[in-house]
Amino acid sequence: MTARPTGDRQPAPPAPYAGTPVSASDAALRRESSARYDDVAQRAAAVVIGRYSTSFGAASRLLTPPLRRHVRNIYALVRVADEAVDGVGAEHGLDDAAVLAALDELQAQTEEALRTGYSANVVVHAFALTARRTGIGPELTRPFFTSMRTDAQRSEHDAGSFDAYVYGSAEVVGQMCLRAFFDGAPVDAAELASLDDGARRLGAAFQKVNFLRDVGADVQTLGRRYFPGVDPALLSETEKRRLVDDIDADLAAARAVIGRLPAGSRAAVLAAHDLFAELNARLRRTPAADLLTTRISVPSRRKALIVASAVVSARRGPA
């Protein structure tokens, strides 16, 4: 989803080589070079989502082409940051301090690109193209990077740190996507705030589903316990039921606003919602003890049926 509140204006990019006369032919060459770089950056972002995502990637293909590019650009930056703290940095010899330094650098690159519209990092450049068009600013990117740093700083959470982590790692990403769905069109501030609640709840549901389905790998490989007060090795049916009930509540709140989204995004968001609802239903049916050793997924055939059903439902109009 996307949009900036009515009345906001995108800052004009600075003129290149200000004060230096530029011939018409030189200006045309620069525009062509810039457009080529933009295209390369966005193609790189598409590679990231294609290699890392299945459910989210499948849903994003239902977006109209401009919105699909925006979501890919957002996903690529989020994934690159997430991979830094999920083992790729360590695999290349970085300790926690070096991982934190890498995240600091990535955030600095992102904020500079939000300001100027350019980055030598193609993933950051692609993100900035979307962010500057759709009104995504540091008020959303800074909480995200804060949550990414948390993964290198703590392995367990209390209720407060868990809520803050989910907000920064997932809810703001939902808000970024919301703004992308409007593709820069003005949106009433009150309407955007109302839709923001649904976007945050959907992002939270996605994150919590992933925490629960990856509970074994997180504790055994990464040494992390996300759910406060829950020992994954002793996860009970009662605790599991409480967690999936909470996820269902988030999904229901998100579902209530999908019909108010721009038409070009409705089918994709509904498909993503329904895919994760199916995952949560499967988590509910799986014995708690099995979640330590089994990663729950949706079979390809069932996934295709869910996506097809979402397309049909979206064509009927707002629900």
C-alpha positions as CSV (number, residue, x, y, z in Angstrom):
1,M,0.0,0.0,0.0
2,T,1.3,3.4,-0.5
3,A,0.7,7.1,-0.5
4,R,1.7,10.3,1.0
5,P,-1.0,12.3,2.9
6,T,-2.7,15.0,0.9
7,G,-0.6,18.2,0.8
8,D,2.8,16.5,1.1
9,R,5.2,17.1,-1.8
10,Q,8.2,15.1,-2.9
11,P,11.4,17.1,-2.6
12,A,12.9,18.1,-6.0
13,P,16.1,16.3,-6.7
14,P,19.2,18.6,-7.0
15,A,20.2,19.6,-10.5
16,P,23.3,17.6,-11.6
17,Y,26.5,19.6,-12.0
18,A,24.7,22.8,-10.9
19,G,26.2,25.9,-12.4
20,T,27.9,24.0,-15.3
21,P,26.4,24.6,-18.8
22,V,25.1,21.3,-20.3
23,S,24.3,20.9,-24.0
24,A,21.1,19.4,-25.1
25,S,22.9,16.3,-26.3
26,D,24.8,15.9,-23.1
27,A,21.6,16.2,-21.1
28,A,19.9,13.6,-23.2
29,L,22.9,11.2,-22.7
30,R,22.8,11.7,-18.9
31,R,19.0,11.1,-18.8
32,E,19.5,7.9,-20.8
33,S,22.4,6.8,-18.5
34,S,20.3,7.6,-15.4
35,A,17.3,5.6,-16.8
36,R,19.5,2.7,-17.6
37,Y,20.9,2.7,-14.0
38,D,17.4,2.9,-12.5
39,D,16.4,-0.1,-14.6
40,V,19.5,-2.1,-13.6
41,A,18.8,-1.3,-9.9
42,Q,15.2,-2.4,-10.1
43,R,16.1,-5.6,-12.0
44,A,18.6,-6.4,-9.2
45,A,15.8,-6.0,-6.7
46,A,13.6,-8.4,-8.7
47,V,16.4,-11.0,-8.5
48,V,16.4,-10.7,-4.7
49,I,12.7,-11.4,-4.3
50,G,12.8,-14.1,-6.9
51,R,15.5,-16.0,-5.0
52,Y,14.3,-15.5,-1.5
53,S,10.5,-15.5,-1.5
54,T,7.8,-18.0,-2.4
55,S,4.5,-17.0,-0.8
56,F,5.3,-13.2,-0.8
57,G,6.8,-13.5,-4.3
58,A,3.8,-15.3,-5.7
59,A,1.4,-12.7,-4.3
60,S,3.5,-9.8,-5.6
61,R,3.1,-11.1,-9.1
62,L,-0.6,-10.1,-8.9
63,L,0.2,-6.5,-8.5
64,T,0.1,-4.2,-11.5
65,P,3.6,-3.7,-13.0
66,P,4.4,-0.3,-11.3
67,L,3.3,-1.5,-7.9
68,R,5.1,-4.8,-8.4
69,R,8.3,-2.8,-9.0
70,H,7.8,-0.8,-5.8
71,V,7.2,-3.9,-3.7
72,R,10.2,-5.6,-5.1
73,N,12.3,-2.6,-4.4
74,I,11.1,-2.5,-0.7
75,Y,11.6,-6.2,-0.3
76,A,15.1,-6.2,-1.6
77,L,16.4,-3.7,0.9
78,V,14.6,-5.4,3.8
79,R,16.0,-8.8,2.8
80,V,19.6,-7.6,2.4
81,A,19.5,-6.1,5.9
82,D,17.8,-9.2,7.3
83,E,20.4,-11.5,5.8
84,A,23.2,-9.5,7.4
85,V,22.0,-10.5,10.8
86,D,20.7,-14.0,10.0
87,G,24.1,-15.5,9.3
88,V,25.4,-14.3,6.0
89,G,27.6,-11.7,7.8
90,A,28.9,-14.3,10.2
91,E,29.5,-16.7,7.4
92,H,31.9,-14.2,5.8
93,G,33.8,-13.7,9.1
94,L,32.0,-10.7,10.6
95,D,31.5,-10.6,14.4
96,D,28.5,-8.9,15.9
97,A,30.3,-5.5,16.0
98,A,31.1,-5.8,12.3
99,V,27.5,-6.8,11.5
100,L,26.3,-3.7,13.4
101,A,28.7,-1.6,11.5
102,A,27.5,-3.0,8.2
103,L,23.9,-2.2,9.2
104,D,24.9,1.3,10.2
105,E,26.5,1.8,6.8
106,L,23.4,0.4,5.0
107,Q,21.2,2.8,6.9
108,A,23.5,5.7,6.1
109,Q,23.4,4.8,2.5
110,T,19.6,4.5,2.6
111,E,19.1,7.9,4.2
112,E,21.5,9.6,1.8
113,A,19.6,8.0,-1.1
114,L,16.3,9.2,0.3
115,R,17.8,12.7,0.3
116,T,19.4,12.7,-3.1
117,G,17.7,9.9,-5.1
118,Y,21.0,8.1,-5.8
119,S,23.1,5.4,-4.4
120,A,26.1,3.4,-5.7
121,N,24.4,0.4,-3.9
122,V,21.9,-0.8,-6.5
123,V,19.5,-2.3,-3.9
124,V,19.5,1.0,-2.0
125,H,19.1,3.0,-5.2
126,A,16.0,0.9,-6.2
127,F,14.5,1.4,-2.7
128,A,15.1,5.2,-3.0
129,L,13.3,5.3,-6.3
130,T,10.2,3.9,-4.7
131,A,10.5,5.7,-1.4
132,R,10.9,9.2,-3.0
133,R,7.9,8.6,-5.3
134,T,5.6,7.2,-2.6
135,G,6.4,9.1,0.5
136,I,8.4,6.6,2.5
137,G,10.8,8.4,4.8
138,P,13.2,7.9,7.7
139,E,10.2,7.7,10.1
140,L,9.7,4.2,8.7
141,T,13.3,3.1,7.7
142,R,14.8,4.0,11.1
143,P,12.6,1.7,13.2
144,F,13.3,-1.0,10.7
145,F,17.1,-0.7,11.0
146,T,16.7,-0.5,14.8
147,S,15.0,-3.9,14.8
148,M,17.7,-5.4,12.6
149,R,20.3,-4.3,15.1
150,T,18.4,-6.0,17.8
151,D,19.1,-9.4,16.3
152,A,22.8,-8.8,16.8
153,Q,22.3,-7.5,20.3
154,R,19.9,-9.7,22.1
155,S,18.6,-13.3,21.9
156,E,15.5,-13.2,24.0
157,H,12.6,-10.7,24.4
158,D,10.3,-9.4,27.0
159,A,6.8,-8.1,26.1
160,G,8.1,-4.5,25.4
161,S,11.1,-5.5,23.3
162,F,9.0,-8.0,21.4
163,D,6.4,-5.4,20.4
164,A,9.2,-2.9,19.4
165,Y,10.9,-5.6,17.4
166,V,7.8,-6.6,15.5
167,Y,6.9,-3.0,14.8
168,G,10.3,-2.2,13.3
169,S,10.9,-5.5,11.5
170,A,7.4,-6.0,10.1
171,E,4.8,-3.4,10.8
172,V,6.7,-0.5,9.2
173,V,7.3,-2.7,6.1
174,G,3.5,-3.1,5.9
175,Q,3.3,0.7,6.0
176,M,5.9,1.0,3.3
177,C,4.0,-1.3,1.0
178,L,0.8,0.6,1.7
179,R,2.4,3.8,0.5
180,A,3.7,2.0,-2.6
181,F,0.2,0.8,-3.5
182,F,-0.9,4.4,-4.1
183,D,2.1,5.0,-6.4
184,G,2.5,8.6,-5.2
185,A,-1.1,9.6,-5.5
186,P,-2.4,11.9,-2.8
187,V,-4.4,10.2,0.0
188,D,-6.5,11.8,2.7
189,A,-4.5,11.7,6.0
190,A,-7.3,10.2,8.0
191,E,-7.9,7.4,5.4
192,L,-4.1,6.7,5.3
193,A,-4.0,6.4,9.1
194,S,-6.9,4.0,9.1
195,L,-5.3,1.8,6.4
196,D,-2.0,2.0,8.3
197,D,-3.5,0.0,11.1
198,G,-4.5,-2.8,8.8
199,A,-1.1,-2.7,7.1
200,R,0.7,-2.9,10.5
201,R,-1.5,-5.8,11.6
202,L,-0.8,-7.7,8.4
203,G,2.9,-7.2,8.7
204,A,2.8,-8.3,12.4
205,A,0.9,-11.5,11.4
206,F,3.4,-12.4,8.7
207,Q,6.3,-11.9,11.2
208,K,4.6,-13.9,14.0
209,V,3.8,-16.8,11.6
210,N,7.4,-16.9,10.5
211,F,8.6,-16.9,14.1
212,L,6.3,-19.8,14.9
213,R,7.1,-21.9,11.8
214,D,10.9,-21.2,12.3
215,V,10.9,-21.7,16.0
216,G,13.2,-24.7,15.9
217,A,15.7,-23.2,13.5
218,D,15.8,-19.8,15.4
219,V,16.7,-21.4,18.7
220,Q,18.9,-24.2,17.4
221,T,20.8,-22.3,14.7
222,L,20.6,-18.7,15.7
223,G,20.1,-19.0,19.4
224,R,17.1,-16.7,19.4
225,R,13.8,-16.9,21.3
226,Y,11.4,-14.3,20.0
227,F,8.1,-15.0,21.8
228,P,8.4,-13.6,25.4
229,G,8.1,-16.1,28.1
230,V,8.1,-19.1,25.7
231,D,10.7,-21.8,25.8
232,P,10.6,-23.4,22.3
233,A,11.8,-26.7,23.7
234,L,8.9,-26.8,26.1
235,L,6.2,-25.2,23.9
236,S,2.8,-26.4,25.0
237,E,-0.4,-26.8,23.1
238,T,-1.9,-24.0,25.3
239,E,1.0,-21.6,24.4
240,K,0.8,-22.5,20.8
241,R,-3.0,-22.0,20.7
242,R,-2.5,-18.6,22.3
243,L,0.0,-17.6,19.7
244,V,-2.0,-18.7,16.7
245,D,-5.1,-17.0,18.2
246,D,-3.1,-13.8,18.4
247,I,-2.1,-14.2,14.7
248,D,-5.7,-14.8,13.7
249,A,-6.7,-11.6,15.4
250,D,-4.1,-9.7,13.4
251,L,-5.2,-11.4,10.2
252,A,-8.8,-10.5,10.8
253,A,-8.0,-6.8,11.4
254,A,-6.0,-6.7,8.2
255,R,-8.7,-8.5,6.2
256,A,-11.2,-5.8,7.2
257,V,-9.4,-3.1,5.2
258,I,-8.3,-5.0,2.1
259,G,-11.4,-4.0,0.2
260,R,-10.4,-0.3,0.6
261,L,-7.0,-0.7,-1.1
262,P,-6.4,0.6,-4.6
263,A,-7.7,-1.9,-7.1
264,G,-4.2,-2.7,-8.5
265,S,-3.1,-4.1,-5.2
266,R,-6.2,-5.8,-3.8
267,A,-5.7,-9.3,-5.3
268,A,-2.1,-9.4,-4.3
269,V,-2.7,-8.4,-0.7
270,L,-5.7,-10.7,-0.4
271,A,-3.5,-13.6,-1.7
272,A,-0.7,-12.8,0.7
273,H,-3.2,-12.6,3.6
274,D,-4.9,-15.9,2.6
275,L,-1.6,-17.7,2.2
276,F,-0.5,-16.8,5.7
277,A,-3.9,-17.6,7.1
278,E,-3.5,-21.1,5.6
279,L,0.0,-21.3,7.2
280,N,-1.5,-20.3,10.5
281,A,-4.2,-22.9,10.2
282,R,-1.6,-25.6,9.5
283,L,0.4,-24.4,12.5
284,R,-2.7,-24.7,14.6
285,R,-3.2,-28.4,13.5
286,T,0.5,-29.3,14.0
287,P,1.4,-30.7,17.5
288,A,3.4,-28.1,19.4
289,A,6.3,-30.5,19.9
290,D,6.6,-31.1,16.2
291,L,7.3,-27.4,15.5
292,L,10.9,-27.8,16.7
293,T,11.7,-30.2,13.9
294,T,9.2,-29.5,11.2
295,R,8.9,-26.3,9.2
296,I,5.3,-25.9,8.1
297,S,4.6,-24.9,4.5
298,V,1.7,-24.7,2.0
299,P,2.0,-27.3,-0.8
300,S,2.3,-25.8,-4.3
301,R,-1.1,-27.0,-5.5
302,R,-2.9,-25.6,-2.5
303,K,-0.9,-22.3,-2.9
304,A,-2.0,-22.0,-6.5
305,L,-5.7,-22.5,-5.5
306,I,-5.5,-19.9,-2.8
307,V,-3.9,-17.3,-5.2
308,A,-6.6,-18.1,-7.9
309,S,-9.4,-17.7,-5.3
310,A,-7.9,-14.3,-4.2
311,V,-7.9,-13.1,-7.8
312,V,-11.6,-14.1,-8.3
313,S,-12.6,-12.5,-5.0
314,A,-10.7,-9.2,-5.8
315,R,-12.5,-9.0,-9.2
316,R,-15.8,-8.9,-7.4
317,G,-14.9,-5.6,-5.8
318,P,-14.5,-4.3,-2.3
319,A,-15.8,-6.7,0.4
